[in-house]
Amino acid sequence: MYDRPTLAELITAVRQHLENEVIPATKTLNHKLYFQTLVAANVLRIAERELILAEPHLQAEWKRLNALLGEQPLPNEPTARRAALAERNRALCAAIRAGDYDRSEEMLQHLKACAAEQLEVANPKWLQADLGQPKAQQGAG
């Protein structure tokens, strides 16, 4: 669709510039700028992981929701996929409020998987350290 550099490559380049040039240059000169740049680099790491993991996570969550709520085809168009996933999650929340899953091991496993997927994007080091999960392959940190 688009030529290179890809969005992921652009984000990686900016993050690496911050980590390799800006962070070291500001470490002793300006503590506030140093801290803000560390935060910016971390935001870019999260964005990199989300670009890589969003689609496999969406598909895995859809598969688990099919097991819980019944089979539905996953829409093809990206915006429709996200909207359909949000709608299915609203339906799941309503079923939970109604008590449909009060003692469901399958529901517990689904919720654990969702939490692990979110941590894999937001903070894979925490996931690895506290839950014994493997660290994300790309962009961990």
Summary of the structure (lengths in Angstrom):
residues: 141
radius of gyration: 19.0
end to end distance: 29.3
largest distance: 58.2
contacts: 345
relative contact order: 0.11
helix: 74%
strand: 0%
